[in-house]
Amino acid sequence: MAESVPVRCPACRREHCFTPPTFPCACGAPLTLPVLPGCIPELLEHRTWQESWVTVRCPSCDRQDSWPAPELGCACGAVVRLPVTPPPGPDCRDAGLGAAAGPGRTPSPTSAVLRPAFHPVTIRTARDAVTAAAQYLKWLGFAGVRQSQDRAISGVDLRGPGIIAQVDPTTHPTGLRAVECLWLHGMGDAALGVFFSLAGYGRDARQRADDLLIPLFVMDLTGTPQPVNDPADDLIRMGPWRPR
């Protein structure tokens, strides 16, 4: 079990014992985020896609990847982000950018991916909607996207390396719970969760997706997804996570 570190809230000065999160590395070893002891936490007032990830090197396989930045919620209502020990070597310069844009992704906020025109799949059935979403993810650059085998249990429709997606083909706006469940599955799989909906999203669902940095897309019956929040725009512009 990871060793707890003391953290003092910069807003109310209350002290907490924080246990750094542990994630499964691609090599199979558990990787605990190396929170800096005695660190000064950053008061989190606004989340951005880049700053929500930190670059960490696995001590077992030496693989360098990016993971969700460790955060702590205080009883006073403040949320703080905790700095981690930067990886050794020349890649330490990445730490100066605050975070990467996702697991295995090199920070490149000004880059833009050039793609051919997207050829949509006309949506007539719920299965067509899933097929259209899969085609769009492949067009974005995610390889190996396939229909999930555990859809009835997890609610996840599509899976691929570093990516999961859910498709809501109903005529009702997608709700808050669906967005939160997708985020939880993405955290468990160390993958980016992307949502596609035919009827759009409720206001609370959109707000939570913005907070959790989940890309949201809406699709019309032509099968052409359109971004509805900043994380979706960033995904179109920057493309999928690339292994280092």
N, C-alpha and C positions, 0 to 999 in steps of 0.2 A: 504494500500500500504506500502511496506517495506520502512524503513527510510534509506536515502542515507548516506554513510560514505565517508570521504575524503581519497583519496589514492594518494600517490606521486610515480611517476614512478622512479625506481632506476636507470634507464638508462639516462633519460634526465631531471629528476627532475620536470617534469610537473605535476601539481596537477589535479586530476579528482574527480568528485562526482560519486561514485559507488553505485548502488542500488542492494543489494543482491538478488539473484534469489529465487523464491518461488516455491515449488513443492507440489503436492498433496500427503499427507500421506495415508497409507492404511486405516486409520480410517476415511478419508474423509476431515480432517482438513488441511488447508494450512500450510505448514511448510517453513518458511523463514530461509535460512542458516545464522547462527549467526556469521557474520564476526566480528573479533576482532576489536574494535575501536582503532585507533592509531596504527594499525598493520604495520609491515614492510613487504611489499610484496616480494615474491620470484621471481626473474627473471627467466622465463621459457625458457630454451634453448633446452630441450629434454623431451618429454612426455614418461612416463611409465604407464603401466596398473594400477599398485598399487597406484601410487601417484596421479592419476587422480580422486580419490574418497575420500570423507571425511565422518567420522562417526558423526551423529547428532541424538540427542534424541528429539522426538516429545513432545512439552509441553502439548499437549492435551490428548494423550493416553499413554505417557511414552514409546512408542515403539522406539527402537533404530535401525536405518537403515543407509545405506550409500548412498551418493548422489554425483553427479558430483561436483568436487572441483570448487569453484568460481574463475573465471579468468577475466582479464581485458586486452584488447588490446589498446595500446597507439598509438597515431598518429606518433610517432617516429619509429614505427615498432616493438617495444618490446611487449611481452606478459608476464603478471605477474600473479602469483597465490596468492590468499589471504588466510591467515590462519583463521580458525574458532574456536570458543570456544569449547573445547573438552567436551564430555558428562561427567557428574559426575559419581562417583563410580569407581569400579575396572576396568570397561571397558575403563577408561582413558588411560590405557597402550596401547590401540590400536592406539591412536593418535601418539604415538612415532614412529609408522611404516609409518606415513605420510598419509595413506589412505587405504581403503579396496579395494578389487578387483572388487566390483560392489555392487549395492543395496542389503543389507541384507547379505553380504558375509563377513565371518571372514577372515582377512588376514592370509594366509598360503602359502607363496611363495615357500616353499620346499615340500609341500604335493603333492601327486600324487594319483589319483583315479584308483583303480583296477576294470576292467570291463571284462565281457566275450567277446568272439570274436563277431564282428559286422557281421550280416547277411544282405547283401545288397539286394536292390530291383532292378531288371533289368529295365533299362530305355528304353522304346520304344516310349513313348508319353510325352507331357508336364505334364500331370497329374501324370505319373509315376515319373517324376523328383521331383514333390512336395511331393509325397508319400515317396520317398527315403529320402528326406531331413527331413521329419517328423520323420521317423524311426531313423534317425541318431541323431536327437535332443533328442529323448526318450532314445536312447542308451547312450548319454552323461549324462543323468540323469534328463532332464527336463520333469516333469510330466504334464499331461493335455494338451499336444500340439495338436492342431486341426487346420483345415483349416479356414482361416479368412473369415468372412461373408461380409467384406467391401473391398474385394480384388480389385474390379473395381474402387473404389474411392481412396484407400490408396496405392495400389500396394503391400501391405503386404500379403503374401501367408499363413503364419502360425502364430498362436498366442498361448501363454500359460502363466501361471503365471511367470512374470519376463522375458519373452522372446518373441521376434517377429522375423520373418525370411522372407526373400524374395528369390525367386528362379528364375533365369534367364535361361530358357531352349533354348534360341535362339543360332544361330551359330555365333553371333557377340560378341566380348568381351564386358563385362559389363562396362558401362561408369561412369563418375564422378557423374553425376546428380542422378543416381539410388542409389549410395552409400550415397550421402548427404541426399536424401529423406528418406532413411531407418533410418539414424541417427536422423533426425528430429522427425520421428514417435517414435523412441525409447525414445528420451528425453521427448516427450509428454506423453508417457505411463509409464515413469520410468522403462523401460525395456531394456534389452540387445538386440541389433539388430545384427543378423547374416545373412551373405549373402552366397548363393550357386549359382554357375554359371557353365554351361557346357563348355563355350568357353573361360573361364578365364576373366581377367580384363585388362582394359587399364592402362597404366603407371600412369596417373594422378589419376585414380580411386584407384589404389593400394596405392599411396602416401597419398591420403586423408583418406583412411581407416586406414592406420597406424597412421595418426595424430589424428583421432577420436576414435582409439582403437576399430574398428569394425572387428570382426573375419571374414575372408574370406576363403571360401572353393571352390574347383573345384571338379566337379563330372565327371566321365567317364560313358560310357553306362552300365557298370556293376552296377552303383548306389553306388559306394564307394567314399565318399567325402575325399578329401585330403586337409590339411591346406596349405595356401599360405602366411601367415604372422604370426608375433609373437602373436598377440591376439588370433588367432585360435589355435596355439600351447598351449598357456596358458589355453584356454578353455578345450582342451583335457586333459591336465595334471591336472587341478584343479577342473574341473567339474562345475556344475551350482552354482548360488548363493544360499546360505543356510540361511534361516531366523534365527535370533539369538534367 
